[in-house]
């Protein structure tokens, strides 16, 4: 089944990932995993240099329709983050914003984050937010209520607190769950389906930092119906990013 992967990365990591062109690595993964579109943030932006990373990824993606981008922003650099959004969200292939509270050393409820969230909501309709626990999930629920026009994907679904993340998704129409992780957690996707339903879940792999087949296997193990597969693997994300749901 064709997929839209809402959580990818472009660049070089300090791990044992095959030494090859990072763009080509992503394209090969897309072909192998039947990923129609992969929405990525820059590894360089996440780990070291926001501006250089966004620029590098923009230069790499322009000729590849399958690869879409998140503008990475950092609450410690508000004016620079606004400039990055204004620069890259004007491009057709940048379709959202990414924030990583842990790597920016800024809690979700910090004043700097609150200022950044207001700017993100004014510039973008989609935010991918790294979310590590139930406190983060609840705070994102408060932002979702404050900014109903902003669709927020909880990357990693709160890790081991995924049940609480699912409850937050149930309570807020603009919260969605992405289950990529290093720890599968038996039954957590099934529980999320019971709590918030398939319309609130999207497919994200964390490629190529993580192996996409790992997340795919979690969903396959959940014994999804054909309708649930279609919603989770493609149609929910297509709606968020304005991709036609009937494309063949």
C-alpha positions, -999 to +999 in steps of 0.1 A: +000+000+000+012+035-009+022+056+021+029+092+031+056+093+057+052+123+079+085+119+098+117+117+078+152+132+081+177+144+055+214+145+062+243+128+080+240+112+115+268+102+140+256+066+138+266+037+116+244+045+086+257+035+052+279+062+036+260+073+006+243+105-006+216+112+019+190+122-008+196+089-026+192+070+006+158+085+012+147+079-024+157+042-021+138+038+011+107+054-005+109+030-034+114+000-011+086+009+013+061+022-013+063+057+002+047+082-022+059+112-002+083+116+027+082+148+047+116+155+062+135+178+085+172+185+083+196+165+105+221+193+103+195+218+114+184+196+143+219+189+156+240+219+149+230+247+125+193+256+118+199+279+089+226+259+072+205+227+076+173+241+062+193+256+032+211+223+025+178+204+025+161+229+003+189+226-023+187+188-022+149+184-025+140+209-053+142+182-081+126+153-062+088+154-060+086+126-034+107+145-009+089+173+010+103+195+038+096+208+073+113+241+082+132+234+114+129+262+139+144+268+174+128+287+203+162+301+213+164+320+180+129+336+175+136+362+149+159+338+129+132+311+131+106+335+117+129+344+089+134+307+081+097+301+079+091+331+057+119+320+034+111+283+030+073+280+035+070+301+003+084+271-016+059+245-027+078+215-013+081+229+022+048+219+038+052+224+076+074+232+106+094+210+129+104+217+166+125+195+188+122+207+224+149+184+238+176+192+212+169+229+216+169+225+255+136+243+258+106+228+276+073+228+258+058+253+283+088+277+284+082+313+275+105+311+245+085+281+232+052+300+237+065+328+216+077+305+189+044+286+189+025+318+182+047+325+152+044+289+139+006+292+141+008+324+121+029+309+094+021+272+089-009+248+091+012+218+101+037+213+130+056+181+138+065+183+175+090+159+191+069+146+221+086+124+247+060+120+276+025+127+288+034+162+301+046+172+266+015+157+251-008+176+275+011+209+268+006+204+231-031+199+237-031+233+253-014+248+223-039+229+200-067+246+218-051+280+216-043+277+179-071+256+163-059+265+128-026+246+135-025+208+130+000+193+154+015+159+149+029+144+181+061+128+169+067+095+188+032+098+205+048+104+239+069+073+238+058+051+267+030+075+275+012+069+242-022+062+259-022+097+273-011+111+239-041+093+224-064+108+249-050+143+240-056+135+203-092+124+211-099+157+229-084+180+202-094+178+165-061+192+154-038+167+172-025+137+154-002+108+165+030+095+148+043+062+164+079+059+152+101+049+180+130+026+191+106+007+214+075-009+198+054-015+230+030-043+225-006-032+220+000+006+220-013+011+185-044-011+192-050+010+224-047+042+205-072+030+179-097+023+207-090+057+224-089+082+195-097+062+164-077+057+131-085+092+118-061+107+143-031+085+135-005+090+107+025+070+095+059+083+104+091+062+102+119+085+115+139+075+084+167+073+079+177+076+115+155+045+122+145+017+098+111+024+082+102-013+083+103-012+121+073+012+123+056-006+094+059-038+113+042-022+143+012-014+122+012-047+105+012-064+139-019-043+149-040-062+124-054-031+108-085-033+085-080-022+049-099+010+057-077+017+087-046+011+066-057+035+040-064+062+065-033+058+086-008+051+058-020+078+034-053+096+036-050+113+070-016+128+060-029+136+025-056+157+041-031+175+064-007+184+036-032+191+009-024+160-012-053+146-032-067+115-015-077+099-048-043+101-065-033+067-081 
